[in-house]
Amino acid sequence: MGSDEVRRLAARVQQIGDDVRRLADQTLAAGTVAWQSTAATSFRHRLAEEATRIRAAAADLDGAAEALRHHAVAIDSALDRVEGVFARVDRGFAGVGGALARANLGGWR
């Protein structure tokens, strides 16, 4: 999986986190009914607890998306390092050897 794919995955995970957060908001909104009873109070309390759990899940998804974005940067950095090594190898094999190195290492990225 290349860095662009990891970035797309991070964006998707972030979007899911946003969707989950909206679900928490909807869960809380369900408690705004005008019921006045012990059962209604219990219902609102349970909705608030559930919304808290849902928001925690959204925060976990945010963290995963952030980790994926960092991973994409690390992939780019590693690929840049490999490219630098290949360039040094290519320069080290000047002339015919350089052409051979390019032929063997070409298209790696």
N, C-alpha and C positions, 0 to 999 in steps of 0.2 A: 504494500500500500504506500503510494507516494504521498508527499506532503500536501498536494492539492486535494487528494482524496480525504486525508485526515482533516484538512480544513473544512471540507464539505460535511464531513461527519460531525465535526465540532459545531458547525452552524445548525445542523439538524438537531443535535442534542440540546443546544441552546433553545431552539424553537420549541422542542418538546417541554423543556423546563418552563418556558413562558406559558405554554398551553396548560401545564399542570398548575401553575400559579393562578391562572384564570379560573381553573376548577376550584381552587381554594376560595377564591372570591365568590364564586357561585354558591359554594357550600355555605359560606357565611350568610349570603343573601337569603338563603332559604329560611334562616332564623328570624327574619324581619317580619314574619307574620304577626298579626295583632292578637294572637292567642294569649290569654292570661289564665294560667293554671300552673299547678305544680308540674304537670306533664310537659307543658310548654317550656317552662324554665329548664327542666331536665333535657328536653330536646335541644334547646339553644346551647346548653352546656356541652352536650355531645357533639353538636355541629362545630363549636369552637375548637374542641379537642381534635376533631377530624381535620379541620382546616389547618391546624397547627402541624399535624402529621403530613398533610399534603404539601404545605409550604416547605417543610424539612426535606421532602423528596425533591421538590423543585430546586432547593439550594444544593442538594447533592448533584443534581443534573448540571447546575451551573458550574460546580466544581469540576465535574467530569469534562465539560466543554472547555473550560480553561486549561485543564491538563492536556487535552487533545491539541489545543492551539499551541501550547508550549512544545508538545511533541513534534508538531509540524515544523516549528522553528529549528528544533534539534535535528530533524531529518534534513532540512535545507543545509544546515551547518555541516553535517556529516557528508552530504553530497558535494558541497563546496570543497571540503578537505580532500575527498577522493579525487575530484577534478584537479586540484592542485598537485596531488601526487602524480596523477597521470601526465600532467603537463611537464613535471620535472623528469619523469621517465622518458617522455617524448624528446625533451631537450637533451637528455643524457645519451640518447641513441640517435645522434645526428646523422643526416644522410639516409642511406638505405635502412639502417636500423630504425631511424625515426619513422620512416614510412611503414616499416613492419609493425612498430609499436602502435601507430595510428590504426593500421588495419586490424590488429588484434584487440585494441581497446575501443575502437570507434563504436558509436551507438550505445554506449553503456548507460547513458542518461536519457 
